[in-house]
Amino acid sequence: MPSRLRACFDNIPFSQDRASGTVRVLKQLTQLYSFTDIVKDSGAPYNMKIDLDGTLDSISTKISNGEYKGDYAFEAGMIK
């Protein structure tokens, strides 16, 4: 990503309230996802190891600890 574009993204302010709300809604939605337990360790042939609740809890902790310096960092952290 060109440095000027990245600098522009990095200047978008981070809102702890908005980020916390996003995580809260995602946690509510994962309760409706019927395959939550399966994706934690799907086995062959897919071999998925995705802990949706644990990942969202980790992101929530980072929000509370002020680890996101901008909105771009938060959004990028959501897709990792």
VMD Tcl script that builds the backbone (N, CA, C; Angstrom):
set m [mol new atoms 240]
animate dup $m
set s [atomselect $m all]
$s set {name element resname resid chain x y z} {
  {N N MET 1 A 0.843 -1.167 0.000}
  {CA C MET 1 A 0.000 0.000 0.000}
  {C C MET 1 A 0.895 1.239 0.000}
  {N N PRO 2 A 0.629 2.182 -0.889}
  {CA C PRO 2 A 1.430 3.407 -0.908}
  {C C PRO 2 A 1.370 4.126 0.442}
  {N N SER 3 A 2.480 4.739 0.815}
  {CA C SER 3 A 2.594 5.331 2.150}
  {C C SER 3 A 1.598 6.462 2.392}
  {N N ARG 4 A 1.290 7.253 1.374}
  {CA C ARG 4 A 0.316 8.349 1.567}
  {C C ARG 4 A -1.078 7.792 1.831}
  {N N LEU 5 A -1.426 6.738 1.148}
  {CA C LEU 5 A -2.725 6.109 1.358}
  {C C LEU 5 A -2.798 5.504 2.755}
  {N N ARG 6 A -1.733 4.818 3.152}
  {CA C ARG 6 A -1.692 4.227 4.493}
  {C C ARG 6 A -1.770 5.315 5.561}
  {N N ALA 7 A -1.082 6.419 5.365}
  {CA C ALA 7 A -1.131 7.525 6.324}
  {C C ALA 7 A -2.549 8.077 6.434}
  {N N CYS 8 A -3.254 8.134 5.318}
  {CA C CYS 8 A -4.639 8.593 5.319}
  {C C CYS 8 A -5.499 7.634 6.154}
  {N N PHE 9 A -5.353 6.339 5.911}
  {CA C PHE 9 A -6.100 5.332 6.678}
  {C C PHE 9 A -5.767 5.410 8.166}
  {N N ASP 10 A -4.505 5.586 8.467}
  {CA C ASP 10 A -4.074 5.631 9.870}
  {C C ASP 10 A -4.608 6.852 10.610}
  {N N ASN 11 A -5.029 7.879 9.882}
  {CA C ASN 11 A -5.555 9.084 10.512}
  {C C ASN 11 A -7.052 9.028 10.793}
  {N N ILE 12 A -7.706 7.942 10.406}
  {CA C ILE 12 A -9.128 7.794 10.739}
  {C C ILE 12 A -9.211 7.497 12.229}
  {N N PRO 13 A -9.916 8.329 12.980}
  {CA C PRO 13 A -9.943 8.158 14.435}
  {C C PRO 13 A -10.593 6.839 14.856}
  {N N PHE 14 A -10.116 6.333 15.954}
  {CA C PHE 14 A -10.638 5.091 16.523}
  {C C PHE 14 A -11.654 5.431 17.605}
  {N N SER 15 A -12.794 4.775 17.556}
  {CA C SER 15 A -13.827 4.965 18.564}
  {C C SER 15 A -13.978 3.669 19.356}
  {N N GLN 16 A -13.594 3.709 20.623}
  {CA C GLN 16 A -13.726 2.519 21.467}
  {C C GLN 16 A -15.174 2.076 21.559}
  {N N ASP 17 A -16.095 3.015 21.658}
  {CA C ASP 17 A -17.510 2.668 21.760}
  {C C ASP 17 A -18.012 1.954 20.507}
  {N N ARG 18 A -17.647 2.483 19.354}
  {CA C ARG 18 A -18.083 1.869 18.098}
  {C C ARG 18 A -17.452 0.488 17.915}
  {N N ALA 19 A -16.182 0.371 18.237}
  {CA C ALA 19 A -15.497 -0.913 18.102}
  {C C ALA 19 A -16.085 -1.942 19.064}
  {N N SER 20 A -16.345 -1.536 20.298}
  {CA C SER 20 A -16.943 -2.446 21.275}
  {C C SER 20 A -18.333 -2.880 20.827}
  {N N GLY 21 A -19.083 -1.948 20.252}
  {CA C GLY 21 A -20.407 -2.280 19.726}
  {C C GLY 21 A -20.327 -3.276 18.583}
  {N N THR 22 A -19.336 -3.106 17.727}
  {CA C THR 22 A -19.141 -4.039 16.613}
  {C C THR 22 A -18.873 -5.441 17.133}
  {N N VAL 23 A -17.983 -5.559 18.098}
  {CA C VAL 23 A -17.646 -6.867 18.664}
  {C C VAL 23 A -18.859 -7.463 19.381}
  {N N ARG 24 A -19.600 -6.634 20.095}
  {CA C ARG 24 A -20.792 -7.109 20.812}
  {C C ARG 24 A -21.809 -7.716 19.831}
  {N N VAL 25 A -22.047 -7.030 18.721}
  {CA C VAL 25 A -22.990 -7.533 17.717}
  {C C VAL 25 A -22.467 -8.820 17.087}
  {N N LEU 26 A -21.183 -8.863 16.780}
  {CA C LEU 26 A -20.605 -10.080 16.189}
  {C C LEU 26 A -20.717 -11.261 17.145}
  {N N LYS 27 A -20.521 -11.020 18.439}
  {CA C LYS 27 A -20.662 -12.099 19.422}
  {C C LYS 27 A -22.115 -12.594 19.480}
  {N N GLN 28 A -23.058 -11.691 19.346}
  {CA C GLN 28 A -24.466 -12.092 19.303}
  {C C GLN 28 A -24.749 -12.929 18.058}
  {N N LEU 29 A -24.180 -12.519 16.946}
  {CA C LEU 29 A -24.402 -13.256 15.700}
  {C C LEU 29 A -23.768 -14.638 15.727}
  {N N THR 30 A -22.616 -14.772 16.378}
  {CA C THR 30 A -21.975 -16.089 16.427}
  {C C THR 30 A -22.802 -17.080 17.236}
  {N N GLN 31 A -23.671 -16.581 18.125}
  {CA C GLN 31 A -24.552 -17.477 18.869}
  {C C GLN 31 A -25.549 -18.166 17.939}
  {N N LEU 32 A -25.820 -17.544 16.798}
  {CA C LEU 32 A -26.744 -18.115 15.815}
  {C C LEU 32 A -26.051 -19.064 14.843}
  {N N TYR 33 A -24.742 -19.026 14.825}
  {CA C TYR 33 A -23.961 -19.846 13.895}
  {C C TYR 33 A -23.903 -21.273 14.426}
  {N N SER 34 A -24.501 -22.196 13.702}
  {CA C SER 34 A -24.642 -23.563 14.212}
  {C C SER 34 A -23.360 -24.389 14.132}
  {N N PHE 35 A -22.342 -23.903 13.474}
  {CA C PHE 35 A -21.122 -24.688 13.304}
  {C C PHE 35 A -19.958 -24.184 14.159}
  {N N THR 36 A -20.251 -23.374 15.175}
  {CA C THR 36 A -19.203 -22.793 16.020}
  {C C THR 36 A -18.280 -23.860 16.596}
  {N N ASP 37 A -18.848 -24.924 17.124}
  {CA C ASP 37 A -18.028 -25.982 17.709}
  {C C ASP 37 A -17.246 -26.750 16.656}
  {N N ILE 38 A -17.834 -26.939 15.501}
  {CA C ILE 38 A -17.168 -27.706 14.443}
  {C C ILE 38 A -15.935 -26.963 13.924}
  {N N VAL 39 A -16.043 -25.638 13.726}
  {CA C VAL 39 A -14.915 -24.909 13.147}
  {C C VAL 39 A -13.751 -24.736 14.119}
  {N N LYS 40 A -13.988 -25.015 15.410}
  {CA C LYS 40 A -12.871 -24.957 16.365}
  {C C LYS 40 A -11.819 -26.003 16.031}
  {N N ASP 41 A -12.270 -27.139 15.523}
  {CA C ASP 41 A -11.342 -28.199 15.109}
  {C C ASP 41 A -12.111 -29.158 14.214}
  {N N SER 42 A -12.192 -28.810 12.937}
  {CA C SER 42 A -13.050 -29.551 12.017}
  {C C SER 42 A -12.498 -30.903 11.612}
  {N N GLY 43 A -11.200 -31.060 11.694}
  {CA C GLY 43 A -10.611 -32.300 11.198}
  {C C GLY 43 A -10.595 -32.321 9.682}
  {N N ALA 44 A -10.175 -33.449 9.142}
  {CA C ALA 44 A -10.073 -33.592 7.688}
  {C C ALA 44 A -11.471 -33.580 7.082}
  {N N PRO 45 A -11.641 -33.123 5.898}
  {CA C PRO 45 A -10.632 -32.624 4.968}
  {C C PRO 45 A -10.384 -31.118 5.090}
  {N N TYR 46 A -11.159 -30.410 5.926}
  {CA C TYR 46 A -11.056 -28.954 5.955}
  {C C TYR 46 A -9.979 -28.432 6.901}
  {N N ASN 47 A -9.766 -29.137 8.001}
  {CA C ASN 47 A -8.730 -28.779 8.976}
  {C C ASN 47 A -8.813 -27.319 9.440}
  {N N MET 48 A -10.024 -26.894 9.781}
  {CA C MET 48 A -10.216 -25.531 10.299}
  {C C MET 48 A -10.010 -25.533 11.805}
  {N N LYS 49 A -9.354 -24.511 12.300}
  {CA C LYS 49 A -9.166 -24.308 13.735}
  {C C LYS 49 A -9.452 -22.835 14.019}
  {N N ILE 50 A -10.744 -22.512 14.110}
  {CA C ILE 50 A -11.172 -21.128 14.275}
  {C C ILE 50 A -12.025 -21.033 15.539}
  {N N ASP 51 A -11.525 -20.304 16.524}
  {CA C ASP 51 A -12.256 -20.081 17.761}
  {C C ASP 51 A -12.892 -18.695 17.671}
  {N N LEU 52 A -14.128 -18.650 17.169}
  {CA C LEU 52 A -14.791 -17.367 16.952}
  {C C LEU 52 A -14.940 -16.574 18.249}
  {N N ASP 53 A -15.437 -17.211 19.298}
  {CA C ASP 53 A -15.628 -16.507 20.566}
  {C C ASP 53 A -14.300 -16.060 21.158}
  {N N GLY 54 A -13.297 -16.926 21.111}
  {CA C GLY 54 A -11.986 -16.580 21.643}
  {C C GLY 54 A -11.343 -15.431 20.892}
  {N N THR 55 A -11.504 -15.430 19.581}
  {CA C THR 55 A -10.952 -14.357 18.759}
  {C C THR 55 A -11.638 -13.030 19.073}
  {N N LEU 56 A -12.955 -13.057 19.186}
  {CA C LEU 56 A -13.687 -11.832 19.506}
  {C C LEU 56 A -13.366 -11.348 20.917}
  {N N ASP 57 A -13.176 -12.278 21.848}
  {CA C ASP 57 A -12.771 -11.895 23.205}
  {C C ASP 57 A -11.399 -11.224 23.200}
  {N N SER 58 A -10.498 -11.758 22.397}
  {CA C SER 58 A -9.153 -11.185 22.283}
  {C C SER 58 A -9.214 -9.773 21.707}
  {N N ILE 59 A -10.031 -9.578 20.690}
  {CA C ILE 59 A -10.188 -8.256 20.086}
  {C C ILE 59 A -10.802 -7.295 21.099}
  {N N SER 60 A -11.782 -7.772 21.852}
  {CA C SER 60 A -12.416 -6.946 22.883}
  {C C SER 60 A -11.404 -6.505 23.945}
  {N N THR 61 A -10.525 -7.401 24.327}
  {CA C THR 61 A -9.479 -7.068 25.292}
  {C C THR 61 A -8.541 -6.003 24.736}
  {N N LYS 62 A -8.181 -6.145 23.455}
  {CA C LYS 62 A -7.308 -5.149 22.826}
  {C C LYS 62 A -7.986 -3.782 22.778}
  {N N ILE 63 A -9.301 -3.772 22.549}
  {CA C ILE 63 A -10.045 -2.507 22.545}
  {C C ILE 63 A -9.965 -1.876 23.936}
  {N N SER 64 A -10.257 -2.673 24.957}
  {CA C SER 64 A -10.257 -2.177 26.341}
  {C C SER 64 A -8.886 -1.677 26.778}
  {N N ASN 65 A -7.840 -2.338 26.284}
  {CA C ASN 65 A -6.474 -1.969 26.656}
  {C C ASN 65 A -5.907 -0.818 25.816}
  {N N GLY 66 A -6.691 -0.326 24.869}
  {CA C GLY 66 A -6.234 0.792 24.041}
  {C C GLY 66 A -5.144 0.421 23.055}
  {N N GLU 67 A -5.145 -0.833 22.599}
  {CA C GLU 67 A -4.089 -1.291 21.695}
  {C C GLU 67 A -4.287 -0.843 20.250}
  {N N TYR 68 A -5.491 -0.426 19.893}
  {CA C TYR 68 A -5.729 0.033 18.529}
  {C C TYR 68 A -5.528 1.544 18.485}
  {N N LYS 69 A -4.611 1.982 17.653}
  {CA C LYS 69 A -4.272 3.402 17.570}
  {C C LYS 69 A -5.122 4.144 16.534}
  {N N GLY 70 A -5.825 3.409 15.715}
  {CA C GLY 70 A -6.679 4.016 14.694}
  {C C GLY 70 A -7.704 3.019 14.220}
  {N N ASP 71 A -8.694 3.516 13.492}
  {CA C ASP 71 A -9.752 2.644 12.993}
  {C C ASP 71 A -9.212 1.589 12.025}
  {N N TYR 72 A -8.234 1.986 11.225}
  {CA C TYR 72 A -7.662 1.027 10.262}
  {C C TYR 72 A -7.033 -0.163 10.981}
  {N N ALA 73 A -6.333 0.091 12.066}
  {CA C ALA 73 A -5.699 -1.000 12.822}
  {C C ALA 73 A -6.768 -1.947 13.372}
  {N N PHE 74 A -7.859 -1.386 13.860}
  {CA C PHE 74 A -8.953 -2.205 14.360}
  {C C PHE 74 A -9.564 -3.031 13.233}
  {N N GLU 75 A -9.892 -2.402 12.128}
  {CA C GLU 75 A -10.510 -3.114 11.003}
  {C C GLU 75 A -9.581 -4.207 10.471}
  {N N ALA 76 A -8.292 -3.901 10.384}
  {CA C ALA 76 A -7.327 -4.912 9.915}
  {C C ALA 76 A -7.251 -6.061 10.912}
  {N N GLY 77 A -7.336 -5.759 12.209}
  {CA C GLY 77 A -7.317 -6.799 13.225}
  {C C GLY 77 A -8.534 -7.693 13.166}
  {N N MET 78 A -9.642 -7.170 12.673}
  {CA C MET 78 A -10.870 -7.964 12.574}
  {C C MET 78 A -10.762 -9.053 11.512}
  {N N ILE 79 A -9.935 -8.851 10.512}
  {CA C ILE 79 A -9.888 -9.824 9.416}
  {C C ILE 79 A -8.681 -10.757 9.491}
  {N N LYS 80 A -7.865 -10.604 10.506}
  {CA C LYS 80 A -6.692 -11.474 10.634}
  {C C LYS 80 A -7.068 -12.792 11.230}
}
mol reanalyze $m
mol bondsrecalc $m
mol representation Tube
mol addrep $m
